[in-house]
Amino acid sequence: MSFEGKRLTDERGQTYELERELGRGGQGAVYAAKGGRRAIKILFDRSGKQRQLLRGRLQNIRQMPELRGLGVASPLEMLQPPHLGYVMELITGMVPLSQLIRPPRNVDSRAEWYLTGGGLHRRLLLLARCAEILAQLHSKGLVYSDPSPNNIFISNDSDAHEVRLIDADNLHYESSSSTRSFHTPGYGAPELVLSKSGVNTLTDAHAFAVIAFQTLCLIHPLMGDLVIEGEPELEEKALEGYLPWVDDPDDQSNSTLHGLPRDMVLSPNLKKLCQRSFGEGLQDPTKRPGINQWAEALYSAADFTVQCPDCSSTYYANQRCCPWCDYPRPAQVQLLIKRWEPLPNHKECQRHLLNQKILAALALTENQSLILTDRVINGRNTPGHQTPGIELQLEGNNIWVRSLNGQCFWLSCFDGQEQTTVEVQEQQQRVPTNDQHRTWLLHFAPIDRSHRLATFRFVSGGNPS
């Protein structure tokens, strides 16, 4: 049943005219209210018992101090009978994430459609931000319960990265979740589908893993050719976790050629998380990666993308040409984040640095700025550490570095014998990319302390294969 065009009233007497349907799940549907700043969720079950349960849940949610400042749409008022539902906040100009997953039937080019949604880089950032919000909820002992592409809202503007979770009535403390097993079909963890468990942080993690794979690859990770071309019962078996996932390295019986090539859209770390989620983690929830691991891997993948000068698509910087149009990769500078340890002399420091593992890699191309956040500068994987700290820009043979928040950083160069260090706070500082005789380092703390730093590696442009 559709409610588009209908007028509903909340318990305070405010009337709302419903416009378009924004999303629909197993429990209800969400509509935009005329005026652009409110949305209405209507639940399918109108029983008196459900009304009392909803009232209690909304009262609990309003009393949760943990939700302040998070990207969760706050519930405002309940609807008057005979309808059961509530009014929630909604920022103007937001659409469901599902719009980045399912191309319209009249689309001629998936590459062009993928780009209109912001391309790979934007999808990675949106998913990272969504994972960060879920991780913040989990860190406060809360479970979201029912992640799906229809209750994750994103900015309609393809240049923006705003994310909001709606359906806040499903939020609750994890200790109270053991008996609740509802889910949106296709996104429920196997233990929910089989009613062996209630919702918890690991069932949230499964749903998010499915959403991430769909958003990047444009297919469901459990719906391979065996399921799509087989009997309806096979879909049920797949969602129960009894069939291999589409990219199972040991069992290709459910593989598929549908969807985007994984190397185009999944970084090596994201591939590993997918294997853990849909391989061993399908039947054993304790083997699944947590949401915070997804957030870090997605942000890191976004950091290592470049933009094609020809078609404007984004792709991973280790590819020699644009996988969307075959145009050669632009020249780039890669920032390799390592750990610096102060040692008795400069040569020892340099030798030690060479043996340090790479903690993160970021790509910088001409005419694009690269922002280093607290996550990169201090290595904090905890949610909420995306504060911009340092900006880098590549212009010709020079990298220009400047502080964005007034905090100091240190640039040093080593010529094989001596190391010279300059403290920088406000002015821009130049790093030449064509200096063959000196090694340049960007320190995030004074060099007499242990800290993270960035080394610079110039990579020439690629050639079509």
Disulfide bonds with the S-S distance in Angstrom:
none
